[in-house]
Amino acid sequence: MSDSSPGGFAATIPLAPAGMSVTELCFGTSKLLRLHSSRARQRLLDAAYDCGIRHFDTARSYGLGEAEHELGLFLRRHPDATVATKLGIRITASGRWLRPLQGLARRCVDIAPGIRRVLRRTGTPLVAPRDFDVVSARTSLEASRNALGVDRIGIVFLHEPDGACVIPPGLVELFALAREKGWIGGWGLSGNLADLLDVRRAHPDLAPVLQYASDAVTRSRLPQVPAVPHLTFGPFSHSLDAIASWLQQRSPLDAWRRDVDAATDRSTIAGLLLADAVTPPHRAPVVFSTTSVAHLTAATAAAGDPATRARVDRLRDWIGCQTAGGRTGEVGRT
């Protein structure tokens, strides 16, 4: 049975293999280091908490390792929040060198966007190819616990594995031992669903929980989701730009105004997409990210607004008409 969340807009959903429940809206930290100061990052995380969100998602590689540390500062103030992290994408020596300078680097890129093109041309990787060997996993797990400042991590995910990855059998034993010691609640796989299913077929014991990318526009093209506890992420990734592109055309715009009966600004669309992500039959905890407190507050309020949720079926029908009308190619170009 689900309980009311602290913010009143969502429910908590049990993830039995991890022995925990999470709020159906979860906040991701993949973009956290785009904010230039720790004060701004903490303000954003506190705003998510004030909106009722109690589950936070991060990864060892986010922010070149700094996202976990920043989230750890937040968790000291809010020990009731649950956390998931990921391992398997290592930071290179170049990434470790840049880590303390990334705030300055991002400011420079914001001031002079041409610098970004120069940096891309250098071809210097900041993260290494995926590495799931047992020694690296153990080291990463310990580093995550230290950076987060927690005794127990709710869920540890393998970060974007696929069928080509070498995954040793000892990982299950490592995770089981870590759970026995109270260091983690559970483990699973996070990435694109088709890739995760390939890994799950070969290593079913590594996939008691799945976390996969899903959004309103591309959801119909996903493989069938197995009956295991799962979370989704990326509700805005394709859909926000795709819908904005469709609304630049007269016929979809007229149908939107008539059938969806909602404003066409990106904030309103984002709220509708977040509401869609947690509305049956697709209801599951959803991880989303933003760097704006205003956008965060507006989107979470919309997700819990009965008027917004009443438009979800109309939104889905409208998207179905656009994709059935041969506009799916536009999604890939947005």
matplotlib code that plots the C-alpha trace (Angstrom):
import matplotlib.pyplot as plt

x = [0.0, 1.4, 1.5, 1.1, 4.4, 5.5, 4.7, 1.2, 1.6, 2.8, 2.9, 5.7, 6.2, 7.9, 11.0, 10.9, 14.3, 16.0, 13.9, 12.8, 10.1, 10.7, 8.6, 7.1, 8.9, 12.7, 15.4, 18.4, 21.8, 23.2, 23.0, 23.9, 27.4, 26.1, 25.4, 28.5, 28.4, 27.7, 25.2, 23.1, 23.3, 22.2, 19.4, 18.2, 18.4, 16.6, 13.9, 13.4, 13.0, 10.6, 8.5, 8.2, 10.8, 12.6, 14.6, 17.7, 19.7, 23.4, 26.4, 30.0, 30.8, 28.3, 30.1, 33.4, 32.8, 31.6, 27.9, 28.1, 30.0, 27.5, 24.6, 26.3, 26.3, 22.5, 22.0, 23.6, 20.7, 18.1, 19.1, 15.5, 16.1, 17.0, 19.7, 20.7, 24.1, 25.7, 29.1, 31.0, 31.9, 35.3, 36.8, 40.0, 43.2, 42.2, 38.8, 40.3, 42.6, 39.7, 37.4, 38.3, 38.4, 35.0, 33.1, 35.5, 35.5, 31.7, 31.7, 34.2, 32.0, 28.9, 30.7, 32.3, 30.4, 33.1, 35.3, 33.1, 33.9, 37.6, 37.4, 35.4, 38.1, 40.8, 39.3, 40.5, 38.1, 37.1, 35.5, 36.7, 34.8, 32.5, 34.3, 32.4, 35.2, 34.8, 37.8, 36.7, 33.2, 34.3, 36.5, 33.7, 31.2, 33.5, 34.2, 30.5, 29.7, 32.5, 31.5, 27.8, 28.7, 26.2, 26.5, 23.9, 23.1, 19.6, 20.3, 23.5, 23.1, 25.4, 25.7, 24.6, 25.7, 24.9, 25.3, 28.9, 30.1, 32.2, 30.4, 32.1, 30.0, 31.6, 29.5, 26.5, 28.5, 30.0, 26.6, 25.1, 28.0, 27.6, 23.9, 24.6, 27.0, 24.3, 26.2, 23.5, 19.8, 19.9, 21.2, 20.1, 20.7, 20.3, 20.4, 18.5, 15.9, 16.9, 20.5, 19.4, 17.2, 20.2, 22.2, 19.3, 19.0, 22.7, 22.8, 19.3, 20.7, 22.1, 18.7, 16.2, 15.6, 15.6, 16.0, 15.5, 15.0, 11.3, 9.4, 5.9, 7.0, 9.4, 7.7, 5.6, 8.8, 10.3, 10.5, 8.0, 9.0, 9.4, 7.4, 10.2, 10.4, 11.5, 12.1, 12.2, 14.2, 14.4, 10.8, 11.8, 14.7, 13.0, 9.4, 10.0, 11.8, 9.7, 6.4, 7.8, 8.8, 5.4, 3.7, 5.4, 3.1, -0.4, -2.4, -0.7, -1.0, -4.7, -5.3, -3.3, -5.4, -8.6, -7.9, -5.2, -6.5, -3.2, -0.7, 2.2, 5.2, 7.9, 7.1, 3.5, 4.6, 7.2, 4.5, 2.3, 5.1, 6.0, 2.3, 2.2, 5.2, 3.5, -0.1, -1.4, -0.9, 2.7, 3.0, 6.4, 8.9, 10.4, 13.8, 14.0, 16.5, 16.6, 19.0, 16.2, 14.4, 11.5, 11.2, 11.5, 8.7, 6.4, 6.9, 6.3, 3.3, 1.8, 2.5, 0.3, -2.4, -5.7, -6.3, -3.0, -3.5, -6.9, -5.2, -2.7, -5.0, -5.6, -1.8, -1.2, -3.9, -2.4, 1.1, -0.3, -1.8, 1.5, 3.5, 0.8, 0.8, 4.4, 6.1, 8.2, 11.3, 11.1, 11.7, 15.2, 16.1, 15.0]
y = [0.0, 3.4, 6.3, 10.0, 11.7, 14.5, 17.0, 15.7, 15.5, 12.0, 8.5, 6.4, 3.2, 0.1, -1.3, -4.6, -6.0, -3.0, -3.0, 0.6, 2.8, 5.9, 8.9, 8.6, 11.8, 11.5, 14.0, 13.3, 15.0, 14.5, 18.2, 19.4, 20.6, 22.8, 25.2, 27.2, 27.4, 25.0, 27.4, 27.2, 23.4, 23.1, 25.5, 23.4, 20.1, 21.8, 23.0, 19.4, 18.3, 21.1, 19.9, 16.5, 14.6, 12.1, 10.0, 11.3, 9.7, 10.2, 8.3, 8.0, 9.8, 12.7, 16.0, 14.1, 12.7, 16.0, 15.3, 12.6, 14.9, 17.8, 15.4, 14.2, 17.8, 17.8, 14.4, 15.6, 18.0, 15.5, 12.0, 10.7, 11.0, 7.8, 7.7, 5.6, 5.7, 4.0, 2.5, 1.3, 4.6, 5.6, 9.1, 9.4, 11.1, 14.1, 14.1, 14.0, 16.9, 19.0, 18.1, 21.0, 23.4, 22.5, 25.3, 27.8, 25.9, 26.0, 29.8, 30.3, 28.2, 30.1, 33.4, 32.2, 29.2, 28.8, 27.3, 24.3, 23.5, 23.8, 21.4, 18.9, 19.0, 18.0, 14.6, 14.1, 11.8, 12.6, 9.3, 5.8, 3.0, 1.0, -1.2, -3.7, -5.8, -6.7, -4.8, -1.6, -2.1, -2.5, 0.6, 2.6, 1.5, 2.5, 5.9, 6.5, 5.8, 8.1, 10.9, 10.7, 10.4, 7.6, 4.2, 2.7, 3.5, 2.5, 1.1, 0.6, 0.4, -0.8, 2.3, 1.7, -1.9, -3.6, -7.1, -6.3, -5.6, -8.1, -8.7, -11.1, -13.5, -12.1, -8.9, -10.6, -11.9, -8.5, -6.8, -9.6, -9.1, -5.4, -5.8, -8.2, -5.6, -2.9, -0.9, -1.1, -1.9, -3.5, -3.4, -3.3, -2.1, 1.5, 2.6, 2.0, -0.7, -2.9, -3.0, -3.8, -6.7, -8.1, -8.0, -9.4, -12.4, -13.3, -12.2, -12.3, -12.0, -8.6, -7.2, -7.3, -3.6, -1.9, 1.9, 2.8, 5.8, 6.5, 9.5, 10.1, 10.2, 7.2, 5.0, 3.1, 2.0, 0.4, -3.4, -5.0, -4.2, -7.4, -7.7, -6.5, -3.3, -0.4, 3.3, 5.4, 8.5, 11.2, 12.2, 15.4, 14.1, 13.6, 14.7, 18.3, 19.3, 17.0, 18.6, 22.1, 21.3, 19.9, 22.9, 25.2, 23.7, 24.9, 21.6, 20.1, 23.5, 23.8, 20.2, 21.0, 24.0, 22.1, 18.7, 19.2, 22.6, 23.7, 26.5, 25.9, 27.2, 24.7, 24.9, 23.8, 21.0, 19.9, 19.7, 17.6, 15.2, 14.8, 14.1, 11.6, 9.7, 9.0, 8.4, 4.8, 2.6, 3.7, 4.7, 4.1, 6.3, 8.7, 10.4, 13.9, 16.7, 20.4, 23.2, 25.7, 26.0, 27.7, 25.0, 22.3, 23.9, 24.4, 20.9, 19.1, 21.3, 20.4, 16.7, 16.8, 19.1, 17.3, 19.6, 18.7, 15.0, 15.2, 16.3, 13.4, 11.1, 14.0, 14.6, 10.9, 10.9, 14.1, 12.5, 9.4, 11.4, 13.2, 10.0, 8.2, 11.1, 10.3, 13.0, 10.5, 11.4, 14.9, 13.5, 12.3, 15.7, 17.8]
z = [0.0, -0.9, 1.6, 1.1, 0.5, 2.7, 0.0, -0.5, -4.3, -4.8, -3.2, -1.9, -3.9, -2.4, -4.1, -2.3, -3.4, -1.9, 1.3, 0.8, -0.6, -2.7, -3.6, -7.0, -8.0, -7.6, -8.2, -10.4, -10.0, -13.5, -14.1, -10.6, -11.4, -14.2, -11.3, -10.6, -6.8, -3.9, -2.5, -5.7, -5.8, -2.2, -2.8, -5.7, -3.6, -0.7, -3.1, -4.2, -0.6, 0.1, -2.8, -1.1, -3.0, -0.8, -3.2, -4.9, -7.8, -8.5, -10.0, -9.3, -12.6, -12.3, -12.1, -12.4, -8.9, -7.3, -7.5, -4.8, -2.5, -3.1, -2.5, 0.7, 2.1, 1.5, 3.1, 6.3, 6.7, 5.5, 6.7, 6.0, 2.2, 0.3, -2.3, -5.3, -7.1, -10.0, -10.7, -13.7, -15.5, -14.2, -14.3, -16.2, -15.0, -17.2, -15.5, -12.0, -12.9, -14.2, -11.3, -9.0, -12.0, -13.5, -11.9, -13.4, -16.7, -16.9, -16.2, -19.1, -21.4, -20.5, -21.2, -24.4, -25.9, -28.6, -25.9, -25.9, -29.5, -28.8, -25.9, -27.9, -30.7, -28.2, -27.9, -24.3, -22.6, -19.0, -18.3, -19.2, -20.9, -18.6, -16.2, -14.0, -12.6, -8.9, -7.6, -9.4, -8.2, -4.6, -4.8, -6.4, -3.8, -0.9, -2.6, -3.0, 0.6, 1.7, -0.7, 0.2, 3.9, 4.5, 6.1, 3.7, 0.1, -0.9, -4.3, -6.3, -10.1, -12.8, -15.0, -18.6, -19.1, -22.3, -23.8, -24.9, -21.4, -19.5, -16.2, -13.9, -11.7, -8.5, -8.7, -7.2, -4.3, -3.8, -3.6, -1.4, 1.0, 1.0, 1.7, 4.6, 6.1, 5.8, 3.2, 0.5, 0.4, -3.0, -6.5, -10.1, -13.7, -15.0, -18.7, -21.9, -21.5, -24.5, -23.3, -19.7, -20.9, -22.8, -19.6, -17.5, -19.8, -19.2, -15.5, -14.0, -10.4, -11.2, -12.2, -9.2, -9.9, -13.3, -13.9, -17.6, -19.9, -20.7, -22.0, -23.4, -27.1, -27.2, -24.6, -27.2, -28.9, -25.8, -25.3, -22.9, -19.3, -17.2, -14.0, -11.7, -9.5, -11.7, -11.9, -15.1, -15.9, -18.6, -18.9, -20.7, -22.8, -26.2, -25.5, -24.5, -27.7, -29.9, -28.6, -28.9, -32.5, -33.3, -31.9, -34.4, -37.0, -37.4, -37.4, -34.3, -32.6, -33.3, -32.1, -28.9, -28.1, -28.9, -27.3, -24.7, -23.7, -22.2, -22.6, -25.0, -22.9, -22.0, -18.3, -18.8, -21.2, -18.6, -15.9, -18.2, -19.0, -15.4, -14.6, -17.5, -16.1, -12.8, -14.1, -14.7, -16.5, -16.8, -13.1, -11.6, -9.7, -12.1, -11.8, -13.4, -13.4, -13.8, -12.7, -12.1, -8.7, -10.5, -13.0, -10.3, -8.2, -11.2, -12.6, -9.2, -8.5, -11.9, -11.4, -8.3, -9.7, -10.5, -13.4, -15.0, -14.4, -16.0, -19.2, -19.3, -21.4, -23.8, -24.0, -24.8, -27.5, -29.0, -29.0, -30.6, -33.4, -34.1, -34.2, -36.2, -38.7, -39.7, -37.7, -35.7, -37.7, -36.2, -32.8, -33.7, -35.1, -32.0]

ax = plt.figure().add_subplot(projection="3d")
ax.plot(x, y, z, "-o")
ax.set_aspect("equal")
plt.show()
